[in-house]
């Protein structure tokens, strides 16, 4: 027979710190954006340099329309920013948080087992 122990204190402590369901859902949606290989390739490219759509398309060997579609998704999610440079739109990582997420994910994948 299993011995049952009281979890009420730890459950209350965690409950008090949990964000709202809406915020957790938004967090899940954010991470889904990182679940697409093309978007990850775009983000990682922008990790290295600010780029225009045609440069990203050439770099990833993809059609500009496909890149533009993914850039719109990333821009709507505030993961990339865009600025006008003459006739070109230049894309860049929106902020250091995006850079950190990518960097931490890559570091996690490449670290030696501890």
C-alpha positions, 0 to 999 in steps of 0.5 A: 500500500502506497504511503500518501504524503501531503503536497498542499504546501508545495502546491499552494506555493507553486500555484501562487507563482503560476502566471495566468492561463492566458499568459501560459498559452501565449508562451506556448504559442511563442515557442511554437514559432520556434518549432519551424525549421525555416523560421529558425534558419531565418532567426539564426541568419539574423542572429549573425547580421541584419539582412534583406529578404533577397539575401535571406532567400539566397542564403537559405536557397528558398523563394523570396515569397516563402521567406516573406511569408515567414518574416511576416509571422516573425514580425507579427510575433515581435521576434524580428524588426524591420527598417527601410533602407532605400528601396529595401526592407532590412530585417533584424532580431527584434531584441536581445531576448530573441538573441538569448532564446536562440543562443540558449537553445543552441547552447543547450543542444551543443553542451556536453553531457553533465 
